Amino acid sequence: MVLVTGGTGLVGAHLLLHLIENGENVRAVYRSKSKIEKTKSVFEFYKKPHLFEKINWIEADILDVPSLENAFIDITQVYHCAALISFDPKDEEKLRKTNIEGTANMVNFSIAKEVEKFCFISSIAALGDIAAHETHITEETDWNPEKPHSDYAISKYGAEMEVWRGQQEGLKVIIVNPGVILGPPQMMTIFEEGSSKIYQKVSDGLPFYTLGSTGIISVDDVIKATIELMKSSIINERFTLIADNIVFRDLLNTAADALKAKRPHMHAKPFLMNLLWIADGIFSTLFFRERSITKATAKASYSKNLYSNEKIKTALGTVFTDIHQYIKDSSTL
């Protein structure tokens, strides 16, 4: 039996659908029954609600060790997707606890229960820091602790260290580092976190764009590559998963066209982005609201990081979906 954490998120829900379509016997953990409805909505979106009934749901929390005991009964493979995504400085402790301690618990149980293979869904945020002589960030790029990193990036890097610890103790592991993961635009009504915020802001009439870039990938490509890696003989490796490095302006324009919204038309240069995160910090403190832009997200918006996907293409011969075409096509599903 396959165990999936984070099954009520964008990646986890799609993973459950693909695993069941492939005939796998799947168990998924949940913390709140209300969140299971999100996963059900994904199955209904793809017109496969009958497959949803095949999921073996069990109430558990990756931070509650006793609850995981039942979740691991008869488990042979684990896909650990559960994570907290936040770039708000106030969530530092929560990020480290959920992403690092929670992963450590999953690794420990996988070792104790002699799980055959363990997959951790990480992030390109946990990859290294590009050196002066390098052009692209790869799986081998060194992490420089002296350079600034977001609390989220540090928590995912720390989680990876727990996975590698498990590997040293005999657990067979796979780590994937996806870029920004996009689902169909309509799913912004199902998932409010992560990349769905991009669609929501564009739909609401986002006026600003930046000329920074990052690695982007569709959720379908993440799932297909991850499952293929788990079914392969490849072990104890990490793989960057991106379809392409895309300029944010181009991504926002494609999303706006798909949503029939106005394209962002004002170039937000680094100076303006830095003013915005400072102002947002002041307003969020005064009015006790969640941060909408932080120092980390402002910096990311104008950074021009380039990521290499050569390793996964060499290992599996992976052909990725063009992101612009994916957004266009999936918006009409």
N, C-alpha and C positions, 0 to 999 in steps of 0.2 A: 504494500500500500504506500502511496505517496502522500507526504504531509506538506501542506502549503500554509505559510503564515502570511498575513497581509492580504488575505483573499477578498477583503472588502474594499481594496484600493484599485486604482486603474490597472496596474500591472498584474496584481494578484487575481483580479476578476477575469482578465483575459487569459491568464495562465490556466485557471481552473477550466475555462471553456475549452481551450486547446487540448488540455490533458484528457478531459472526458471524451472529446471528439476522437482522440486517439486510443480510446478504450482503456484508459488507466483507471484504477480504483483509487479514488482521491478523498482525503480527509482535509478539512480546512478548519482552522481555529478562528474564533470570533470572541470579541469582548462585549459587544452590544448587539442584541437581536435586531435592533432598528437598522444597523449598518448592513446587515445581510441583504436588506432590500436594494442596496446599491448594486450588489452583485447580481441579484435577480433582474434588475433593470438592464444590465449589460446583456444577459442572456436573451431577454425579450427584445432588445435593440437589434440583435442579430437573428431574431425570429427562431430561437432555439430554446424556448422556455422549458421544454420537456427534459432537456439535459441538466437543468438546474437541480432537479429532484434527485439526481444521482450523486450529489455532493454529500459526503458524510460530515456534517457540521458538529463541532465540539467546542464548548465554551472553555476558553483558556486564555492566559495572558503570558507573554514571553518574560514578564517580570515577576510572575507568580510561579515559583518552582513547583509547588505541589500540584497545581492545575495542569502542568505539562506532562505529568506522569501518565495520565490516561491518553493524552494526545499522541504519545509515542508508542502506544501498543501496536505491534505488528507493522511498524513503519520500516521501509527499506530505503526510501529516498526522501530527502528534504529539500524544498525550495523555500529559502528564507527571504521573503519579500517585505516583511513588516518593518517599518521605520518611521521615525518622525522627521518630517521635512519642515524646517523653519530657518529663517535667517534673522530672526529677531533676537538680539542679545539677551533679552530676559529669559529666553528658553534654553540657555546654555546648559544648565544642570539637567533639565529634562531631556535634552538631546543626547547628552553623554550617557544618561541612565538607560534610556530606551534603546539607543542604537549600539552602544558598546556593551552594557551589562546584559541587555536582552539577547544580543548575539552570542555572548559568552554562555548564557544559559542554554541556548539552542545547540551550540557546539558541544557543551558538556553532556547533554542528553544524547546527542547523536553518537558520541563516543561510547557512553555507557550502554546504549541500546544497540550498539554495533550496526549503525546505519551504513548502508553500502556506499552511498555517495551523497554529498552535501553541496548544494548550490547557494551561494550568497549573491543577492542582487545589490551591488554597491552603486557607485556613481563615478562619473569622470571627475567629480570634485575631490575624490580620494587619490587621483593620479598625481604624479610628481610635478615639480616646478621646472619649467623649461630653462635650460642653460643658454648662455650667449651663443654657443656654436650650434644649437639645435633649432630646427624649424618647426617640428611637430612634437607634441606630447605623445609618448607611447607608454606601453606597459612597463617599460624598463626605465623610464624617466625617474630620477631620484626625487624623493620627497625632501624638501628643505625646511626643517623646523624653524629656521631663523626667519623665514619669509612669512608674511601675514596670511592666515587662512581663516575662513568663516568657521563658526562653531559647528555648523553642519558638516563641513569638509573634515574637520578634525574628528568628529564623531564617527563618520564613515571610515576614515583612515584607521581609527582605533578599533572599529568593528572588524576591519580586514585583519588586523593584527591578531584578534581572537580566532579568526578562521585559520590563519597560518599556524597559530599555536595548536589548534586541533589537528592540522595536517601533520605537525611534528609528533603528535601523539597517536598517529596512525589513521586518522580520518581522511578519506579520499574526498577532495574538495575541488570545486570550480567557483571562480569569482568572475562575475561580469560587471563591467563598468559602463553602463549606458550613459549617453548624453541626455539632453533634454528630451523627455519621452512625450510624444504627442499621440493622442487618441483622436477619434472623429470629433469635429467641432461640436456636434450635438451633445456630446457627453459632458459639456460644461454644466449642464443642468443636473447631472448625476454626481459628478465629482467637483468639489469646490476648491480643492487644494492642488498643488503642483502645477503642471502645465495648463490645466484647465483655466487658471487665472489669466493666461495669455489671451485665450479666446474671449473670456468674459470682459476683459478690459477693452479689447478691440471692439467687441459688440456694443460696449457702453460709449464708444466714441473716443478712444484714446487719441489724443492729439500729437503726442510726441513719438519720435523714433530715434534710435541711436545707430551708429555705424560699427558697433562692436560685433563680434561673432562668436559662435560656439558650435559644438557638435550637437546635431539633432538626429533623432531617429523615431520611427513610428513604433507604437506599442506592439503591433503585429510582428515587426522584424525582431524586436527584443525577445518576444516569446519564442519565435521559431528558432532563433540562434541558440537560445538558452536550452530549450528542450533537446535540440540536436547535440549540443555539447554534453548534456546529461546522458544521452543515449549512446554517446561515443565512448571510445576507450581512453579518451583524454582525461587526465586527472592532474590535480595540483598545479593548475595554470590559471592566469587571469586574462581576460580579453576585453578590450575596448570595443563598445558597440555604438557606432555612429554611422548614419547613412552618408552624411556630408557635413562640412563646416559651412554654416550659413550666416550671412549678415542679418542682424535683427531687423533692419528695415525691410529686407526682402521677405523675411518670415511674416512680419506684421502685415505687409501688403497682401500676401497670399491669403492670410487668414481673413483679412478685411473683405477681400473679393469673394471668398467662400461664404462668408456670413452676410454678404450684401450690405456691408457697413462702409463708412467713409474711411479711406486710408489715412493713417497718421501723416501729418503734413509739416510738423515742426521738428527741426533737428535739435535734439537735446545734447549739447556738447558736454564733455566731462565737467566743466565748471558749473553748468546748470544742474547736472545730476547730483553733484556734491551739495549744492545749495538745497536741492529738494529733499535729500535724505536728512539733512540737518533740521530743516523746517518740519519735516514729518515727525522727527523725533520729539521736537518741542510740542507739537500739537497732540501727539499720542500720549505724552506725559500729562499734559493739561486736561485732556478730555477722556483719559483712561480708555483709549481705543487701541486696537491692534495696529502694529506698524504696517504700512503699505509699501514702504521703500526703506531699506537700511543701507548702511555703508557698504556692506558686502554685495547687495544686489545692484547698487549704483555702480560700483566698480566693475562688476560683471557685465553690466550693460554696455560699457565702452571698451572693455578688454577684447583683444583680438587673438584669442587662443585658438590654435589649430591642433586637431587631434588626428592620429593615424589609426585607420581600421585595417591595416595590412595584415596584422597577425590573424584575425578571425577569417579574413578572406583566404589566406594561405592555408589555414587549418581545415576549413570546411568548404571553401569555394563559395562563400556566401555572396549573394547578389542582393544589394539593398534596394528598397523602394525609394524612388525619388520623392523627397518630402513635399515639394510643391504639388506634385501630382497626387500624392496621398491625401493631402488636405482637400484638394479639389474633389477627388473621387469620393472620399469618405463623407463629405458634406452632403452628398445626395443619397446616401444609404437610407 
